[in-house]
Amino acid sequence: MHGPELSGWLLMVLCGGTGAYCLLRTRTGTERERGPARAEALMGFGMAAMAVPAALFTLPQWTWAVYAVVFGGAALHAVAHARGGGHHLHHLVGSLAMVYMALAMAPGASHATAGGHSGHGAATAGSAGGVPVLTGALLVYYGLYVLRSAGGLIPAPVGVSVGGGGTVTGPGPGERAELALACRLAMGTAMFAMLLTL
């Protein structure tokens, strides 16, 4: 009993905190950073709401349709801006994954969820929620994304030359980029965990 509910609380706090930090980045970042920060804030808050344990609050049945519409719109926005780089493609995958999870968790979807309630929270292991092949493909994508993001957080030794001809001299402007990468890593890990329990 404590496992699924505790993991729901942890995911809710992690995603909510990440969404709040991304929202702050929309006010302090450069114009180029604000668009991705808005998308990441939406994703963080959406994932936090999806992970709310039913013991705290049971989402109304229509919530899943709203999720599908909101994140479907986010996916269309990512498609429109996909020429802007790989990060928009990642937002596209994330938005489509949120639509997929909302449809799998909607009332009437044939799966059992944690704590015996339907359509909310993480599904129990081995439940029939979602399409196994699609869930597996998303798990592989997010597993690789998390490993790649974690590798990007490994610091280069001070005074050592890094790609692009620069030299790492200690804390500086790169700190904000590292925090943004840490947020993406946290959300990727949370998405992986949510998909694992679908």
GROMACS elastic network, one bead per residue, 0.5 to 0.9 nm:
[ bonds ]
;  ai    aj funct       b0    kb
    1     4     6  0.63416   500
    1     5     6  0.66656   500
    1     6     6  0.85077   500
    1   114     6  0.83050   500
    1   115     6  0.71243   500
    2     5     6  0.53867   500
    2     6     6  0.55227   500
    2     7     6  0.81898   500
    3     6     6  0.52886   500
    3     7     6  0.60416   500
    3     8     6  0.85656   500
    4     7     6  0.51558   500
    4     8     6  0.61555   500
    4     9     6  0.87932   500
    4    53     6  0.85623   500
    4   114     6  0.61798   500
    4   115     6  0.77885   500
    4   121     6  0.84503   500
    4   122     6  0.68986   500
    4   123     6  0.83684   500
    4   124     6  0.76077   500
    5     8     6  0.50190   500
    5     9     6  0.63842   500
    5    10     6  0.87285   500
    5    52     6  0.88845   500
    5    53     6  0.59026   500
    5    54     6  0.82225   500
    5    55     6  0.80657   500
    5   114     6  0.75707   500
    5   115     6  0.77696   500
    5   121     6  0.83566   500
    5   122     6  0.84668   500
    6     9     6  0.51122   500
    6    10     6  0.62000   500
    6    11     6  0.85780   500
    6    53     6  0.82631   500
    7    10     6  0.50161   500
    7    11     6  0.60087   500
    7    12     6  0.84018   500
    7    51     6  0.85053   500
    7    53     6  0.87755   500
    7   122     6  0.84558   500
    7   193     6  0.89745   500
    8    11     6  0.51767   500
    8    12     6  0.60177   500
    8    13     6  0.86368   500
    8    48     6  0.88056   500
    8    50     6  0.88890   500
    8    51     6  0.51064   500
    8    52     6  0.59793   500
    8    53     6  0.54117   500
    8    54     6  0.89859   500
    8   121     6  0.67592   500
    8   122     6  0.69099   500
    9    12     6  0.50548   500
    9    13     6  0.62112   500
    9    14     6  0.85628   500
    9    48     6  0.89485   500
    9    51     6  0.71658   500
    9    52     6  0.65201   500
    9    53     6  0.63446   500
   10    13     6  0.52334   500
   10    14     6  0.60372   500
   10    15     6  0.84831   500
   10    51     6  0.86190   500
   11    14     6  0.50748   500
   11    15     6  0.58911   500
   11    16     6  0.81709   500
   11    47     6  0.79837   500
   11    48     6  0.65508   500
   11    51     6  0.60864   500
   11    52     6  0.81197   500
   11   190     6  0.62841   500
   11   193     6  0.84538   500
   11   194     6  0.84204   500
   12    15     6  0.53939   500
   12    16     6  0.58228   500
   12    17     6  0.83696   500
   12    45     6  0.86024   500
   12    47     6  0.72567   500
   12    49     6  0.68145   500
   12    50     6  0.78638   500
   12    51     6  0.52662   500
   12    52     6  0.57856   500
   12    53     6  0.82773   500
   13    16     6  0.51271   500
   13    17     6  0.59207   500
   13    18     6  0.83768   500
   13    48     6  0.69310   500
   14    17     6  0.53312   500
   14    18     6  0.61107   500
   14    19     6  0.85648   500
   14    44     6  0.84379   500
   14    48     6  0.75728   500
   14   186     6  0.72604   500
   14   187     6  0.79459   500
   14   190     6  0.77556   500
   15    18     6  0.50055   500
   15    19     6  0.59551   500
   15    20     6  0.84994   500
   15    43     6  0.82895   500
   15    45     6  0.63472   500
   15    46     6  0.82247   500
   15    47     6  0.60972   500
   15    49     6  0.86732   500
   15    51     6  0.86895   500
   15   183     6  0.89470   500
   15   186     6  0.75937   500
   15   187     6  0.64098   500
   15   190     6  0.72155   500
   16    19     6  0.50559   500
   16    20     6  0.61415   500
   16    21     6  0.86868   500
   16    41     6  0.87143   500
   16    44     6  0.58838   500
   16    45     6  0.53982   500
   16    46     6  0.85004   500
   16    47     6  0.78215   500
   16    48     6  0.51881   500
   16    49     6  0.81217   500
   17    20     6  0.50675   500
   17    21     6  0.62723   500
   17    22     6  0.86373   500
   17    44     6  0.78759   500
   17    45     6  0.85108   500
   17    48     6  0.87753   500
   18    21     6  0.51708   500
   18    22     6  0.61948   500
   18    23     6  0.85778   500
   18    40     6  0.83458   500
   18    41     6  0.72866   500
   18    44     6  0.59205   500
   18    45     6  0.80995   500
   18   183     6  0.57279   500
   18   184     6  0.83714   500
   18   186     6  0.73919   500
   18   187     6  0.73034   500
   19    22     6  0.50599   500
   19    23     6  0.61133   500
   19    24     6  0.87064   500
   19    37     6  0.88557   500
   19    38     6  0.89330   500
   19    40     6  0.66313   500
   19    42     6  0.68239   500
   19    43     6  0.71125   500
   19    45     6  0.52894   500
   19    46     6  0.86055   500
   19    47     6  0.89840   500
   19    48     6  0.83380   500
   19   183     6  0.83960   500
   19   187     6  0.89112   500
   20    24     6  0.63726   500
   20    25     6  0.87627   500
   20    41     6  0.66312   500
   20    44     6  0.78892   500
   20    45     6  0.78257   500
   21    24     6  0.50528   500
   21    25     6  0.63680   500
   21    26     6  0.89524   500
   21    37     6  0.88727   500
   21    41     6  0.76415   500
   21   180     6  0.86602   500
   21   183     6  0.79922   500
   22    26     6  0.65985   500
   22    34     6  0.89084   500
   22    36     6  0.87699   500
   22    37     6  0.51409   500
   22    38     6  0.68103   500
   22    39     6  0.85593   500
   22    40     6  0.61716   500
   22    42     6  0.87149   500
   22    44     6  0.81547   500
   22   180     6  0.76802   500
   22   183     6  0.77459   500
   23    26     6  0.52520   500
   23    27     6  0.72153   500
   23    34     6  0.89422   500
   23    37     6  0.66156   500
   23    38     6  0.64252   500
   23    40     6  0.81667   500
   23    41     6  0.53895   500
   23    42     6  0.85012   500
   24    27     6  0.54441   500
   24    28     6  0.65329   500
   24    29     6  0.83133   500
   24    37     6  0.84460   500
   24    41     6  0.89129   500
   25    28     6  0.51220   500
   25    29     6  0.51547   500
   25    30     6  0.86696   500
   25    33     6  0.76363   500
   25    34     6  0.66997   500
   25    37     6  0.60422   500
   25    38     6  0.81996   500
   25   180     6  0.85134   500
   26    29     6  0.57936   500
   26    30     6  0.82434   500
   26    31     6  0.85087   500
   26    33     6  0.73487   500
   26    35     6  0.75276   500
   26    36     6  0.85908   500
   26    37     6  0.56556   500
   26    38     6  0.61846   500
   26    41     6  0.87453   500
   27    30     6  0.85544   500
   27    34     6  0.75041   500
   28    34     6  0.82852   500
   29    32     6  0.77934   500
   29    33     6  0.55054   500
   29    34     6  0.58979   500
   29    37     6  0.84063   500
   29   176     6  0.89120   500
   30    33     6  0.51610   500
   30    34     6  0.63033   500
   31    34     6  0.52959   500
   31    35     6  0.73722   500
   32    35     6  0.65334   500
   32    36     6  0.79097   500
   33    36     6  0.58617   500
   33    37     6  0.61502   500
   33    38     6  0.88104   500
   34    38     6  0.61032   500
   34    39     6  0.87027   500
   35    38     6  0.52707   500
   35    39     6  0.64800   500
   35    40     6  0.87246   500
   36    39     6  0.50724   500
   36    40     6  0.60761   500
   36    41     6  0.85394   500
   36    87     6  0.78134   500
   36    88     6  0.77395   500
   36    91     6  0.82277   500
   37    40     6  0.50180   500
   37    41     6  0.60270   500
   37    42     6  0.85948   500
   37   180     6  0.84249   500
   38    41     6  0.50749   500
   38    42     6  0.62431   500
   38    43     6  0.86000   500
   39    42     6  0.52049   500
   39    43     6  0.62221   500
   39    44     6  0.86486   500
   39    74     6  0.76435   500
   39    78     6  0.89537   500
   39    91     6  0.71707   500
   40    44     6  0.59905   500
   40    45     6  0.85730   500
   40    91     6  0.79299   500
   40   183     6  0.85777   500
   40   184     6  0.77944   500
   40   187     6  0.84822   500
   41    44     6  0.50428   500
   41    45     6  0.61265   500
   41    46     6  0.83316   500
   42    45     6  0.53772   500
   42    46     6  0.59196   500
   42    47     6  0.84727   500
   42    71     6  0.88344   500
   42    74     6  0.88895   500
   43    46     6  0.50623   500
   43    47     6  0.60077   500
   43    48     6  0.84759   500
   43    71     6  0.84610   500
   43    91     6  0.87111   500
   43    94     6  0.77260   500
   43    95     6  0.75596   500
   43    98     6  0.82938   500
   43   187     6  0.81150   500
   44    47     6  0.52352   500
   44    48     6  0.61076   500
   44    49     6  0.86857   500
   44   187     6  0.67370   500
   45    49     6  0.61678   500
   45    50     6  0.85361   500
   46    49     6  0.52443   500
   46    50     6  0.61840   500
   46    51     6  0.86937   500
   46    67     6  0.78566   500
   46    71     6  0.88414   500
   46    98     6  0.82453   500
   47    51     6  0.61567   500
   47    52     6  0.88059   500
   47    98     6  0.79521   500
   47   187     6  0.84172   500
   47   190     6  0.80800   500
   47   191     6  0.77717   500
   47   194     6  0.87296   500
   48    51     6  0.51788   500
   48    52     6  0.64130   500
   49    52     6  0.53558   500
   49    59     6  0.86658   500
   50    53     6  0.86064   500
   50    59     6  0.85882   500
   50   102     6  0.83384   500
   50   120     6  0.69961   500
   50   121     6  0.63557   500
   50   122     6  0.84155   500
   51    54     6  0.88607   500
   51   120     6  0.77003   500
   51   121     6  0.52218   500
   51   122     6  0.67614   500
   51   194     6  0.80276   500
   52    55     6  0.83955   500
   52    56     6  0.69754   500
   52    57     6  0.68992   500
   52    58     6  0.80851   500
   52    59     6  0.85686   500
   52   120     6  0.79052   500
   52   121     6  0.63145   500
   53    56     6  0.55901   500
   53    57     6  0.66538   500
   53    58     6  0.77080   500
   53   114     6  0.89935   500
   53   120     6  0.77368   500
   53   121     6  0.58019   500
   53   122     6  0.83968   500
   54    57     6  0.50193   500
   54    59     6  0.78234   500
   54   114     6  0.88127   500
   54   115     6  0.78931   500
   54   117     6  0.74953   500
   54   120     6  0.67509   500
   54   121     6  0.66457   500
   55    58     6  0.74126   500
   55   115     6  0.87294   500
   58    61     6  0.89572   500
   58   117     6  0.88409   500
   58   120     6  0.70109   500
   58   121     6  0.89729   500
   59    62     6  0.82597   500
   59    63     6  0.64228   500
   59    64     6  0.86455   500
   59   119     6  0.83050   500
   59   120     6  0.67699   500
   60    63     6  0.55565   500
   60    64     6  0.82436   500
   61    64     6  0.64866   500
   61    65     6  0.81004   500
   61   106     6  0.71345   500
   61   107     6  0.64864   500
   61   119     6  0.75084   500
   62    65     6  0.54440   500
   62    66     6  0.65804   500
   62    67     6  0.88783   500
   62   106     6  0.84376   500
   62   107     6  0.89139   500
   63    66     6  0.50633   500
   63    67     6  0.62013   500
   63    68     6  0.87232   500
   63   102     6  0.86029   500
   63   106     6  0.83706   500
   64    68     6  0.62472   500
   64    69     6  0.87020   500
   64    99     6  0.86009   500
   64   101     6  0.89574   500
   64   102     6  0.51727   500
   64   103     6  0.66963   500
   64   105     6  0.73558   500
   64   106     6  0.55265   500
   64   107     6  0.82686   500
   64   119     6  0.81896   500
   65    68     6  0.50737   500
   65    69     6  0.62764   500
   65    70     6  0.86406   500
   65    99     6  0.89654   500
   65   102     6  0.74541   500
   65   103     6  0.77231   500
   65   106     6  0.77915   500
   66    69     6  0.51311   500
   66    70     6  0.60017   500
   66    71     6  0.84143   500
   66   102     6  0.88912   500
   67    70     6  0.52442   500
   67    71     6  0.59387   500
   67    72     6  0.80160   500
   67    98     6  0.74696   500
   67    99     6  0.65395   500
   67   102     6  0.61686   500
   67   103     6  0.86465   500
   68    71     6  0.54950   500
   68    72     6  0.56430   500
   68    73     6  0.84118   500
   68    96     6  0.87320   500
   68    98     6  0.73749   500
   68   100     6  0.78059   500
   68   101     6  0.87986   500
   68   102     6  0.61413   500
   68   103     6  0.70412   500
   69    73     6  0.60946   500
   69    74     6  0.86076   500
   69    99     6  0.78223   500
   70    73     6  0.51799   500
   70    74     6  0.63249   500
   70    75     6  0.87411   500
   70    95     6  0.88229   500
   70    99     6  0.84657   500
   71    75     6  0.60433   500
   71    76     6  0.85406   500
   71    94     6  0.87238   500
   71    95     6  0.50870   500
   71    96     6  0.68994   500
   71    97     6  0.87841   500
   71    98     6  0.64382   500
   71    99     6  0.59083   500
   72    75     6  0.50063   500
   72    76     6  0.63519   500
   72    77     6  0.87001   500
   72    95     6  0.66396   500
   72    96     6  0.67372   500
   72    98     6  0.85239   500
   72    99     6  0.64028   500
   73    76     6  0.50643   500
   73    77     6  0.62368   500
   73    78     6  0.86522   500
   73    95     6  0.84585   500
   74    78     6  0.61945   500
   74    79     6  0.86502   500
   74    91     6  0.80475   500
   74    92     6  0.74329   500
   74    95     6  0.60847   500
   74    96     6  0.85593   500
   75    78     6  0.50237   500
   75    79     6  0.62072   500
   75    80     6  0.86797   500
   75    91     6  0.71968   500
   75    93     6  0.77101   500
   75    94     6  0.81152   500
   75    95     6  0.51925   500
   75    96     6  0.62214   500
   76    79     6  0.50170   500
   76    80     6  0.62462   500
   76    81     6  0.87568   500
   76    92     6  0.77379   500
   76    95     6  0.89830   500
   77    80     6  0.51181   500
   77    81     6  0.64113   500
   77    82     6  0.85342   500
   77    88     6  0.88531   500
   77    92     6  0.81853   500
   78    81     6  0.51509   500
   78    82     6  0.57478   500
   78    88     6  0.53139   500
   78    89     6  0.66657   500
   78    90     6  0.85524   500
   78    91     6  0.61910   500
   78    92     6  0.52114   500
   78    95     6  0.84775   500
   79    83     6  0.82087   500
   79    88     6  0.74415   500
   79    89     6  0.73788   500
   79    92     6  0.66151   500
   80    83     6  0.76718   500
   81    84     6  0.55675   500
   81    85     6  0.80420   500
   81    88     6  0.64402   500
   81    89     6  0.86211   500
   82    85     6  0.60227   500
   82    86     6  0.72146   500
   82    87     6  0.81057   500
   82    88     6  0.51654   500
   82    89     6  0.58479   500
   82    92     6  0.83156   500
   83    86     6  0.81649   500
   83    88     6  0.79921   500
   83    89     6  0.88636   500
   84    87     6  0.80005   500
   84    88     6  0.68184   500
   85    88     6  0.59430   500
   85    89     6  0.72192   500
   86    89     6  0.50813   500
   86    90     6  0.64473   500
   86    91     6  0.88317   500
   87    91     6  0.63440   500
   87    92     6  0.86362   500
   88    92     6  0.61952   500
   88    93     6  0.87511   500
   89    93     6  0.63267   500
   89    94     6  0.86152   500
   90    93     6  0.51274   500
   90    94     6  0.61682   500
   90    95     6  0.85869   500
   91    95     6  0.59860   500
   91    96     6  0.84692   500
   92    95     6  0.52007   500
   92    96     6  0.61389   500
   92    97     6  0.84726   500
   93    96     6  0.52069   500
   93    97     6  0.60278   500
   93    98     6  0.86630   500
   93   138     6  0.84370   500
   94    98     6  0.62483   500
   94    99     6  0.87461   500
   94   188     6  0.88447   500
   94   191     6  0.83196   500
   95    98     6  0.50939   500
   95    99     6  0.63609   500
   95   100     6  0.86359   500
   96    99     6  0.50181   500
   96   100     6  0.61016   500
   96   101     6  0.86187   500
   97   101     6  0.61250   500
   97   102     6  0.85300   500
   97   135     6  0.88573   500
   97   138     6  0.74150   500
   97   191     6  0.85399   500
   97   195     6  0.86615   500
   98   101     6  0.51107   500
   98   102     6  0.60558   500
   98   103     6  0.85746   500
   98   191     6  0.88475   500
   99   102     6  0.51159   500
   99   103     6  0.62123   500
   99   104     6  0.85896   500
  100   103     6  0.52555   500
  100   104     6  0.61673   500
  100   105     6  0.86472   500
  100   130     6  0.75881   500
  100   135     6  0.89350   500
  101   105     6  0.60173   500
  101   106     6  0.84389   500
  101   129     6  0.86539   500
  101   130     6  0.73672   500
  101   194     6  0.85687   500
  101   195     6  0.76504   500
  101   198     6  0.75198   500
  102   105     6  0.51469   500
  102   106     6  0.59400   500
  102   119     6  0.85562   500
  103   106     6  0.51737   500
  103   107     6  0.86303   500
  103   109     6  0.73599   500
  103   130     6  0.80482   500
  104   107     6  0.85562   500
  104   108     6  0.89077   500
  104   109     6  0.57097   500
  104   110     6  0.79828   500
  104   111     6  0.79957   500
  104   119     6  0.81267   500
  104   129     6  0.54990   500
  104   130     6  0.50251   500
  104   131     6  0.84638   500
  104   198     6  0.77604   500
  105   108     6  0.83330   500
  105   109     6  0.62037   500
  105   110     6  0.86069   500
  105   111     6  0.77736   500
  105   113     6  0.83459   500
  105   118     6  0.75788   500
  105   120     6  0.63320   500
  105   121     6  0.81437   500
  105   122     6  0.86734   500
  105   123     6  0.81622   500
  105   129     6  0.71008   500
  105   130     6  0.82195   500
  105   198     6  0.81239   500
  106   109     6  0.56255   500
  106   118     6  0.79739   500
  106   120     6  0.78073   500
  107   110     6  0.83358   500
  107   118     6  0.64637   500
  107   119     6  0.50960   500
  107   120     6  0.87595   500
  108   111     6  0.84540   500
  108   118     6  0.84916   500
  108   119     6  0.80241   500
  109   112     6  0.89255   500
  109   118     6  0.87467   500
  109   119     6  0.76971   500
  109   128     6  0.88131   500
  109   129     6  0.69270   500
  109   130     6  0.82431   500
  110   127     6  0.86196   500
  110   128     6  0.63111   500
  110   129     6  0.61870   500
  110   130     6  0.84903   500
  111   118     6  0.78763   500
  111   119     6  0.84970   500
  111   123     6  0.74355   500
  111   124     6  0.87025   500
  111   127     6  0.55304   500
  111   130     6  0.82324   500
  111   198     6  0.85845   500
  112   115     6  0.88766   500
  112   116     6  0.68178   500
  112   117     6  0.75757   500
  112   118     6  0.65035   500
  112   119     6  0.83984   500
  112   123     6  0.62763   500
  112   124     6  0.67035   500
  112   127     6  0.59091   500
  112   128     6  0.73586   500
  112   129     6  0.75914   500
  113   116     6  0.57903   500
  113   117     6  0.59074   500
  113   118     6  0.56475   500
  113   119     6  0.70021   500
  113   120     6  0.70470   500
  113   121     6  0.67694   500
  113   122     6  0.61979   500
  113   124     6  0.54841   500
  113   127     6  0.76404   500
  113   129     6  0.87424   500
  113   198     6  0.84655   500
  114   117     6  0.66300   500
  114   118     6  0.81662   500
  114   120     6  0.82453   500
  114   121     6  0.65895   500
  114   122     6  0.59363   500
  114   123     6  0.53211   500
  114   124     6  0.52973   500
  114   125     6  0.89834   500
  115   118     6  0.87299   500
  115   121     6  0.87289   500
  115   124     6  0.86553   500
  117   120     6  0.69342   500
  117   121     6  0.84133   500
  118   121     6  0.83073   500
  118   123     6  0.89682   500
  119   123     6  0.87919   500
  120   123     6  0.81403   500
  121   194     6  0.88988   500
  122   125     6  0.89717   500
  122   193     6  0.89947   500
  122   194     6  0.63965   500
  122   195     6  0.85674   500
  122   196     6  0.88691   500
  122   197     6  0.56305   500
  122   198     6  0.63716   500
  123   126     6  0.83748   500
  123   127     6  0.65485   500
  123   128     6  0.88182   500
  123   129     6  0.73364   500
  123   194     6  0.83521   500
  123   196     6  0.86761   500
  123   197     6  0.50074   500
  124   127     6  0.57163   500
  124   197     6  0.57516   500
  124   198     6  0.70844   500
  125   196     6  0.76870   500
  125   197     6  0.54440   500
  125   198     6  0.73100   500
  126   129     6  0.86340   500
  126   197     6  0.79510   500
  126   198     6  0.82594   500
  127   130     6  0.89009   500
  127   197     6  0.81283   500
  127   198     6  0.70416   500
  128   131     6  0.80347   500
  128   132     6  0.82801   500
  128   198     6  0.78586   500
  129   132     6  0.81850   500
  129   197     6  0.89029   500
  129   198     6  0.55172   500
  130   133     6  0.88474   500
  130   134     6  0.77086   500
  130   135     6  0.67657   500
  130   198     6  0.67169   500
  131   134     6  0.54091   500
  131   135     6  0.60124   500
  131   136     6  0.84777   500
  132   135     6  0.50341   500
  132   136     6  0.59160   500
  132   137     6  0.85425   500
  133   136     6  0.50286   500
  133   137     6  0.61703   500
  133   138     6  0.86883   500
  134   137     6  0.50517   500
  134   138     6  0.62267   500
  134   139     6  0.85281   500
  135   138     6  0.51847   500
  135   139     6  0.61106   500
  135   140     6  0.86961   500
  135   195     6  0.65692   500
  135   196     6  0.79903   500
  135   198     6  0.78910   500
  136   140     6  0.62274   500
  136   141     6  0.86305   500
  136   195     6  0.85614   500
  136   196     6  0.86843   500
  137   140     6  0.51820   500
  137   141     6  0.62446   500
  137   142     6  0.87203   500
  138   142     6  0.60867   500
  138   143     6  0.83282   500
  138   192     6  0.79887   500
  138   195     6  0.75917   500
  139   142     6  0.52442   500
  139   143     6  0.58370   500
  139   144     6  0.84922   500
  139   191     6  0.85617   500
  139   192     6  0.59030   500
  139   193     6  0.87912   500
  139   195     6  0.66110   500
  139   196     6  0.71521   500
  140   143     6  0.50646   500
  140   144     6  0.61619   500
  140   145     6  0.84673   500
  140   192     6  0.87841   500
  141   144     6  0.53706   500
  141   145     6  0.60908   500
  141   146     6  0.86847   500
  141   192     6  0.88833   500
  142   146     6  0.59760   500
  142   147     6  0.84966   500
  142   188     6  0.59786   500
  142   189     6  0.73620   500
  142   191     6  0.72377   500
  142   192     6  0.57402   500
  143   146     6  0.52825   500
  143   147     6  0.63467   500
  143   148     6  0.86920   500
  143   188     6  0.79647   500
  143   189     6  0.77649   500
  143   192     6  0.66957   500
  144   147     6  0.51326   500
  144   148     6  0.60862   500
  144   149     6  0.85115   500
  145   148     6  0.51280   500
  145   149     6  0.60237   500
  145   150     6  0.84710   500
  145   185     6  0.79167   500
  145   188     6  0.69183   500
  145   189     6  0.87986   500
  146   149     6  0.50824   500
  146   150     6  0.59667   500
  146   151     6  0.85089   500
  146   184     6  0.83942   500
  146   185     6  0.56515   500
  146   186     6  0.82628   500
  146   187     6  0.89460   500
  146   188     6  0.57954   500
  146   189     6  0.62145   500
  146   192     6  0.85807   500
  147   150     6  0.51374   500
  147   151     6  0.62202   500
  147   152     6  0.87771   500
  147   185     6  0.85460   500
  148   151     6  0.51516   500
  148   152     6  0.64779   500
  148   185     6  0.88704   500
  149   152     6  0.50707   500
  149   153     6  0.67526   500
  149   181     6  0.67289   500
  149   182     6  0.77113   500
  149   184     6  0.75132   500
  149   185     6  0.56910   500
  149   188     6  0.87585   500
  150   153     6  0.53119   500
  150   154     6  0.70230   500
  150   181     6  0.84542   500
  150   182     6  0.79080   500
  150   185     6  0.66416   500
  151   154     6  0.55170   500
  151   155     6  0.89757   500
  152   155     6  0.78514   500
  152   178     6  0.83092   500
  152   181     6  0.77085   500
  153   178     6  0.66455   500
  153   181     6  0.73653   500
  153   182     6  0.73410   500
  155   158     6  0.85229   500
  155   168     6  0.89815   500
  156   159     6  0.84724   500
  156   160     6  0.67172   500
  156   161     6  0.83285   500
  156   162     6  0.73575   500
  156   168     6  0.68649   500
  157   160     6  0.55891   500
  157   161     6  0.87132   500
  157   168     6  0.71161   500
  157   169     6  0.86010   500
  157   170     6  0.87780   500
  158   161     6  0.86697   500
  158   167     6  0.78120   500
  158   168     6  0.52127   500
  158   169     6  0.52096   500
  158   170     6  0.59415   500
  159   167     6  0.58385   500
  159   168     6  0.52617   500
  159   169     6  0.53168   500
  159   170     6  0.80330   500
  160   166     6  0.86734   500
  160   167     6  0.56760   500
  160   168     6  0.59071   500
  160   169     6  0.79979   500
  161   164     6  0.86145   500
  161   165     6  0.64834   500
  161   166     6  0.58800   500
  161   168     6  0.65768   500
  162   165     6  0.61085   500
  162   166     6  0.56110   500
  162   167     6  0.57372   500
  162   168     6  0.69402   500
  163   166     6  0.67215   500
  163   167     6  0.86110   500
  164   167     6  0.89128   500
  168   171     6  0.84606   500
  169   172     6  0.82217   500
  171   174     6  0.72107   500
  171   175     6  0.65155   500
  172   175     6  0.58710   500
  172   176     6  0.84919   500
  173   176     6  0.63351   500
  173   177     6  0.76281   500
  174   177     6  0.51308   500
  174   178     6  0.62158   500
  174   179     6  0.87363   500
  175   178     6  0.50133   500
  175   179     6  0.62474   500
  175   180     6  0.86710   500
  176   179     6  0.50548   500
  176   180     6  0.62248   500
  176   181     6  0.85957   500
  177   180     6  0.50668   500
  177   181     6  0.61752   500
  177   182     6  0.85672   500
  178   182     6  0.60595   500
  178   183     6  0.86055   500
  179   183     6  0.61991   500
  179   184     6  0.86555   500
  180   183     6  0.50834   500
  180   184     6  0.63413   500
  180   185     6  0.86345   500
  181   184     6  0.50280   500
  181   185     6  0.61121   500
  181   186     6  0.86008   500
  182   186     6  0.61434   500
  182   187     6  0.86566   500
  183   186     6  0.50257   500
  183   187     6  0.61990   500
  183   188     6  0.84741   500
  184   187     6  0.51412   500
  184   188     6  0.59639   500
  184   189     6  0.84699   500
  185   188     6  0.50608   500
  185   189     6  0.60884   500
  185   190     6  0.85469   500
  186   189     6  0.51507   500
  186   190     6  0.61535   500
  186   191     6  0.86140   500
  187   191     6  0.60158   500
  187   192     6  0.84562   500
  188   191     6  0.50796   500
  188   192     6  0.61278   500
  188   193     6  0.86349   500
  189   192     6  0.50324   500
  189   193     6  0.62312   500
  189   194     6  0.86862   500
  190   193     6  0.50378   500
  190   194     6  0.61558   500
  190   195     6  0.85698   500
  191   194     6  0.50780   500
  191   195     6  0.60767   500
  191   196     6  0.84412   500
  192   195     6  0.52142   500
  192   196     6  0.60699   500
  192   197     6  0.88634   500
  193   196     6  0.50221   500
  193   197     6  0.65556   500
  193   198     6  0.88915   500
  194   197     6  0.54285   500
  194   198     6  0.64172   500
  195   198     6  0.50758   500
